[in-house]
Each structure stands twice: as structure tokens, then as C-alpha cells.
Amino acid sequence: MTGLVLTLTLLCVSVVVGAIILAVRYPSTAVRLAALLVRVLLIAWCVQCAVGIGVQMMQGPGPDAVATDTVLHYPHRVLGHGVVMLTWLAWAMFLPMSIERLLRVGGVLRLFVGWFFTWLSLLFVLASSFTGYLGGPPTNDMQYVRFRVLHTMGLPLIALLLLGCWFAVARRYRIDLERDALQAKTEVFA
């Protein structure tokens, strides 16, 4: 177990260091990659939610139904792990890129707004993903309602809203970068 934790820690550190190097040496590539990762994350989250709705519909109502394995349980679990890893990767790419953009062109407010949505998105994606692992299946109606509200409705909808806002901030970085590149190209030819 400690070997796995050490490997994952080294992997996370290497991704962050790689993102920092990319943001400093190739800022336009870093901005495009960060925007792409957030876009892919948003799409993956929507697919994960759709598969989760499919699981819920196949199980039926009541606490006993949650324990029932369906055909979509395995894809839902795998997608959940993939979305969590993709969220960490997008987070690791977005933070150095936003600092680099702050240092080059300014925009403290945009940095704080971007980080706000980045951190909250990460928090709510993790919370929504991990509520599927909290304890065993619900045994009474109160636990069943709490599970359905948190895992299948509340947290995923909040995470979707936050991911959409994070996508809008990342998209704005990309649009500004393309505008700046176009202005620089126009100035060269003028």
C-alpha cells in the first residue's frame, strides 16, 4: 500500500512540475492544453452523470434496490475513477498556467475567480465520487434518501455548475491568448 501511495505522490509531483515547465516555456501550449483538459473533463462528467442516471433507473426505487448490481455499475465505477484522475490532471495543469498568465499579462481577479472554481470543482467532484463508497448500501429509507440526494442529485449538479464556470474561465484564457497572438501578428505586418 505504501508503494502505491509513493508512486501516486511521485506521479502527481511530476505532473505539476511538468505543468510548471510547460507554462513557463510554452505558455500558449499550456493555455490550450488546460482549456482542452477542462473541456474533456466537463464532457466526461456529463457522461458519468448520464451513466449514473442509467444505474439509478435500472435499480428501481427503495433501499434494497441500491445493492442490486446492474450492467452499468462497472462503467459507472470506472468512469468515476477516470473523472477523478482527469480532475486532478486538469487542476495540476490549470494552476501553473493561471499563475504564468498573471505574471505575463496581469489579472489578479481572473486568477482568484479561476482558482475559486478550480478548487470548488475539485472538491465537489471528489465529494460526489466518494459518496458512492461511503459505507455499504443503505439499509433504511433515511439512508436511501440521503444517498440519492447527495450522490445522484445534489453534488453532481453543483459539480456540473462549477465545472461549467471553470470551463468558461479556461476558455476565456484561450480566447485572450489567441487575441494577443493576433494583435502581435498584426503589429508585425503593420
C-alpha positions in Angstrom: 0.0 0.0 0.0 2.8 2.5 0.8 4.4 1.7 -2.5 1.2 2.7 -4.3 0.9 5.9 -2.3 4.5 6.8 -3.0 4.1 6.1 -6.7 1.0 8.2 -6.9 2.7 11.0 -5.0 5.6 11.0 -7.3 3.3 10.9 -10.3 1.4 14.0 -9.0 4.6 15.9 -8.3 6.0 15.1 -11.8 2.7 16.2 -13.4 2.8 19.5 -11.5 6.5 20.1 -12.3 5.8 19.2 -16.0 2.9 21.7 -16.0 5.0 24.4 -14.5 7.8 23.9 -17.1 5.2 23.8 -19.9 3.5 27.0 -18.6 6.9 28.9 -18.4 8.5 27.6 -21.6 5.4 27.2 -23.9 2.6 29.4 -22.4 0.3 29.2 -25.5 0.5 25.4 -25.4 -0.1 25.4 -21.7 -3.2 27.6 -22.1 -4.6 25.4 -24.9 -3.9 22.2 -23.1 -5.5 23.5 -19.9 -8.6 24.6 -21.8 -8.8 21.2 -23.6 -8.4 19.3 -20.3 -11.2 21.2 -18.7 -13.4 20.7 -21.8 -12.7 16.9 -21.8 -13.4 16.9 -18.0 -16.8 18.6 -18.5 -17.8 16.1 -21.2 -16.6 13.2 -19.1 -18.5 14.4 -16.1 -21.7 14.7 -18.2 -21.2 11.1 -19.5 -20.6 9.9 -15.9 -23.8 11.6 -14.7 -25.7 10.1 -17.6 -24.4 6.6 -16.8 -25.2 7.2 -13.1 -28.8 8.1 -14.1 -28.9 4.9 -16.1 -27.8 2.9 -13.0 -30.4 4.6 -10.9 -33.2 3.9 -13.4 -32.1 0.2 -13.7 -32.1 -0.3 -10.0 -35.5 1.0 -9.2 -36.8 2.6 -6.0 -36.1 1.6 -2.4 -33.0 0.9 -0.3 -32.9 -2.7 -1.3 -32.5 -1.8 -5.0 -29.2 0.1 -4.4 -27.5 -3.1 -3.6 -28.6 -4.6 -6.9 -25.8 -4.8 -9.4 -26.7 -3.6 -12.9 -24.9 -3.8 -16.2 -23.9 -0.1 -15.8 -22.3 -0.4 -12.4 -18.8 -1.3 -13.7 -18.7 1.5 -16.3 -20.0 3.9 -13.7 -17.2 2.9 -11.3 -14.5 3.1 -14.0 -15.8 6.5 -15.3 -15.8 7.7 -11.7 -12.1 6.8 -11.2 -11.3 8.3 -14.6 -13.1 11.6 -13.9 -11.3 11.9 -10.5 -7.9 11.4 -12.2 -8.8 13.8 -15.0 -9.9 16.4 -12.5 -6.6 16.2 -10.7 -4.7 16.4 -14.0 -6.7 19.4 -15.2 -6.2 21.1 -11.8 -2.5 20.5 -12.0 -2.4 22.0 -15.5 -4.6 24.9 -14.8 -2.9 26.3 -11.6 0.6 26.9 -13.1 -0.9 28.2 -16.3 -3.0 30.7 -14.5 0.0 31.9 -12.4 2.0 32.3 -15.6 -0.8 34.3 -17.2 -1.0 36.5 -14.2 2.7 37.2 -14.3 2.7 38.0 -18.0 -0.5 39.9 -18.6 -1.9 40.6 -15.1 -5.4 39.9 -14.0 -5.5 39.2 -10.3 -9.3 39.0 -10.2 -9.3 36.4 -13.0 -6.7 34.4 -11.1 -8.8 34.3 -8.0 -12.0 33.5 -9.9 -10.3 30.7 -11.8 -8.8 29.3 -8.7 -12.1 29.5 -6.8 -13.9 27.5 -9.5 -10.9 25.1 -9.8 -10.8 24.3 -6.1 -14.5 24.0 -5.7 -14.8 21.9 -8.8 -12.2 19.6 -7.5 -13.8 19.4 -4.1 -17.3 18.7 -5.4 -16.1 16.1 -8.0 -14.3 14.3 -5.2 -17.2 14.6 -2.8 -19.6 13.3 -5.4 -17.3 10.4 -6.4 -16.6 9.3 -2.8 -20.2 9.4 -1.6 -20.6 6.2 -3.8 -18.1 4.5 -1.5 -19.4 5.6 1.9 -20.4 2.5 3.8 -22.4 -0.3 2.3 -25.8 0.0 0.6 -28.4 2.0 2.5 -30.4 -0.2 4.9 -33.3 2.1 5.7 -35.3 4.8 4.0 -33.5 7.7 5.6 -30.1 6.5 4.4 -31.5 5.8 1.0 -32.9 9.3 0.6 -29.6 10.8 1.8 -27.6 8.7 -0.7 -29.9 9.6 -3.6 -29.9 13.3 -2.8 -26.2 13.6 -2.3 -24.7 11.1 -4.7 -27.1 11.2 -7.6 -28.6 14.7 -7.5 -27.1 17.4 -5.3 -23.4 17.0 -5.5 -23.3 16.1 -9.3 -25.4 19.2 -10.2 -23.3 21.5 -8.1 -20.1 20.0 -9.6 -21.6 20.4 -13.1 -22.3 24.0 -12.5 -18.8 24.6 -11.1 -17.1 22.7 -13.9 -19.1 24.9 -16.4 -17.8 28.0 -14.7 -14.2 26.6 -14.7 -14.6 25.8 -18.4 -15.7 29.4 -19.0 -12.7 30.8 -17.2 -10.3 28.4 -19.1 -12.0 29.3 -22.4 -11.5 33.0 -21.7 -7.8 32.4 -21.1 -7.6 30.7 -24.5 -9.6 33.5 -26.3 -7.4 36.2 -24.8 -4.2 34.3 -25.8 -5.5 34.0 -29.4 -6.4 37.7 -29.4 -3.0 38.7 -28.1 -1.3 36.5 -30.7 -3.4 38.0 -33.5 -2.6 41.5 -32.3 1.1 40.7 -32.2 0.9 39.3 -35.7 -0.9 42.4 -37.0 1.7 44.7 -35.4 4.5 42.8 -37.2 2.8 43.3 -40.6 1.8 46.9 -39.9 
